[in-house]
Every structure is written in C-alpha cells, then in structure tokens.
C-alpha cells in the first residue's frame, strides 16, 4: 500500500473516493467546496481506520473476539442499571444461537470474565454477570476511550454539535442499503 507521500500526483492527493464520478451531483460546488468535501471524506476514512485500530487493540488487550466484546459491553450496561442478564439476552444482543451462546458464556467463565449465578426469580435459567476485574479492565481501557470521544463532542458549541448530529443522521440515511444491497437472502 502506498504511503501518503507516494500518493501525491500532480500536486493533488489521491483519495479513496473520487469526486470526478458521475455518481455524485456536484451541482453548484466550487473547487474549494469540492476540496472541503474531500477533506470530510478523508476525515471519515481516517476516523474509521482509527476506530478499527482501537477495536483491534481493545480485543487484544481484553483477549476477546468481537462477539465476546459485544456480550461484555451489553452486560456491563445492564449491570449498571441493576438489570439481570440471561443467556437468552446475550444471544439476542450478539445475534447467535443458544448453542453458540452456551459456548461463548462457558469460554468467558473459564477465562475469568464472567460468572454464572442462579436467576433470582426464574429457576429455569441462570443470570450471567461480568466479573469485577473485567469490568474494571473494560472501564480503564474502552471506557476511557469513550470518555475522550465524549470530551471531543463536549468541546464543541451547541451549534457545532447540531451540525455534527445532522451530518451523522444524513450519513445513517445515506448508508441504508438500497437497490440490490437492500435485498435480503
């Protein structure tokens, strides 16, 4: 993969997205507008790359895979609200079968991340909790990262945050699968 220095051609940076496509309505955009839009696209790509790197680092630090991380995040949120988590709720959150959930829970119990307890009101199931050590580790790593993200948002004026909110809402709408991508199997 070419470095940033090698991606300079004719004084212009080569972007992962091209603004010279007929897929984009450039309308009344000036050259400066186009350049600024490209900086937004570059900023999103850079943030996505940083988020992927952070996710990978978090998984390595916690020694967990993506499903494990999702389950633990959900259980930490539930425990903060004094909610009981059952294997069924873990399966729903992670999107896996009950058999896969059993394997996930057993693996995380064996590695010291979770504990299984009798359900306080339903003897047919158990409740699953995150260990104090795992909760603290997640808070010290992932929690601090989320706090830095929140601080970035808090450092903006209300007007700037409203612009960002509108932008993310527009991206969410723009990224909804359409055409052949919207077809379900």
Residue, then its C-alpha position, 0 to 999 in steps of 0.5 A: x500500500x502506498x504511503x501518503x507521500x507516494x500518493x501525491x500526483x500532480x500536486x493533488x492527493x489521491x483519495x479513496x473516493x473520487x469526486x470526478x464520478x458521475x455518481x455524485x451531483x456536484x451541482x453548484x460546488x466550487x473547487x474549494x467546496x469540492x476540496x472541503x468535501x474531500x477533506x470530510x471524506x478523508x476525515x471519515x476514512x481516517x476516523x474509521x481506520x482509527x476506530x478499527x485500530x482501537x477495536x483491534x487493540x481493545x480485543x487484544x488487550x481484553x483477549x476477546x473476539x468481537x462477539x465476546x466484546x459485544x456480550x461484555x459491553x451489553x452486560x456491563x450496561x445492564x449491570x449498571x442499571x441493576x438489570x439481570x442478564x440471561x443467556x437468552x439476552x446475550x444471544x439476542x444482543x450478539x445475534x447467535x444461537x443458544x448453542x453458540x451462546x452456551x459456548x461463548x458464556x462457558x469460554x468467558x467463565x473459564x477465562x475469568x470474565x464472567x460468572x454464572x449465578x442462579x436467576x433470582x426469580x426464574x429457576x429455569x435459567x441462570x443470570x450471567x454477570x461480568x466479573x469485577x476485574x473485567x469490568x474494571x479492565x473494560x472501564x480503564x481501557x474502552x471506557x476511557x476511550x469513550x470518555x475522550x470521544x465524549x470530551x471531543x463532542x463536549x468541546x464543541x458549541x451547541x451549534x457545532x454539535x447540531x451540525x455534527x448530529x445532522x451530518x451523522x443522521x444524513x450519513x445513517x440515511x445515506x448508508x441504508x442499503x438500497x437497490x440490490x444491497x437492500x435485498x435480503x437472502 
